[in-house]
Amino acid sequence: MTTIRERPTQVVLPMAKRLLSIALVALCAAPGRAQATSSASPPASLELAESSSPATPPAPLELAESSSPATPPAPLELAESSSPALPPASLELAESSLSSSPARLPASPAGAGSSSPPPPPPPPWHQGVSEERKQRAQALFTEARELHRGMMLAEARTKYEEALAAWEHPELRLYLGRVLKSIGLPLLAYENLRLSLRWGPGSLDPERELEARAALRALVTQDLAAIEIRCDEPGAAVRIDGKPWFVGPGTARRMVTPGEHVVMARKDGYFTVVEPLLVLAGKEASGQLALSVDTLIVQRRWPAWIPWATLGAGAALGLVGGGLMWHARAEHGGTNDEYGDRCGQSCTMFPDDPLRRPARAQRHRERCGDRRPHRRRSDGARGDGPALPEQATILPHRGSGRPEDRDPARRVARHREPVGQDRVLIRNHWRHG
């Protein structure tokens, strides 16, 4: 029994404590509630005033609040629904035609007026190209795509090149690189793929750009090789396989087909350097060309034009001399003919009578005398030494002839015997007195 009485006391005490605490809290909160009710009474009057007198103004405010935000959502929703719908349509067109720009322009915000930023400039491949050229390139591109799908690669290549001649476009370079790679021309395919990416990222669609870069890596590692040459000599012309490459000083790198290639450096006054190089697919060959001075020919004795000028002057003098000789021969022949026509038989050495001389020859002998050395020797031998019984001489048929002996009595006879066309043999027999 004792235990039963103790348990309620243990339970009642905590409950009494809780009740006391609740009462204290209620007493403390009563003044706050009274103040709240006193302060809340004026708003009631205000609410009555607002509901009675200014009942009309809130209506337009509510209408304005309900109408003004209702109109903007419509254009915003239209802009949101229309602006994203443009890129898919343009992408579909890009698959069948050349894209006009690498990136789409952002949609202008609703309500933007003249303060909106100006549109960006067109891409580089659009600058300076007329619409007529663009349309022609588009038509050629369409034809090339049809030929490309039909595996007519040579004809497709021709159409792509014609389209590029009308309009330099990165996508045209990409398609031409595909065709050249399929044909088996890796070097030309590499050049076209490289040109398709020369305007940097964004010139092609992301997928096509990845395709072009992957094709370039495949060509470099599997089908092509690289040659890098350095030449420090200023003015040296470097050639590869006979084609001009670059002019030193400098370093140049070039993609080539695998195999043997010849690199040559040349400059006036230096020995020509020729280097053969063997490169394999996916590898790179490098080298340096050093030229040495040609010491065999340092300086010429005279300029190169002097021998040629001497040769030309000699040829000119020869022509002038030949002309003068021809003129002199013509004049001599004419004079000889005129002299023969005028003199006739009176000028011949031997007229019909061998013992008779022309008067003109006689006068010449009297005036000039005998000046022939062989004749004087003959006279001296005849006067000082023993006389010759017989002399034989050959004289021309025409001319002055041998002069007559000064003592005609000593001459016995003269015989003429022809020995040629213009010559006679004269035999004189002399008499000693």
Beta strands, then each sheet from edge to edge (+ up, - down):
strand 1: 225-231
strand 2: 237-240
strand 3: 243-247
strand 4: 250-256
strand 5: 259-266
strand 6: 273-279
strand 7: 284-289
strand 8: 390-396
strand 9: 411-418
strand 10: 423-430
sheet 1: 4+ 1- 7-
sheet 2: 3+ 2- 5+ 6-
sheet 3: 8+ 10- 9+
end
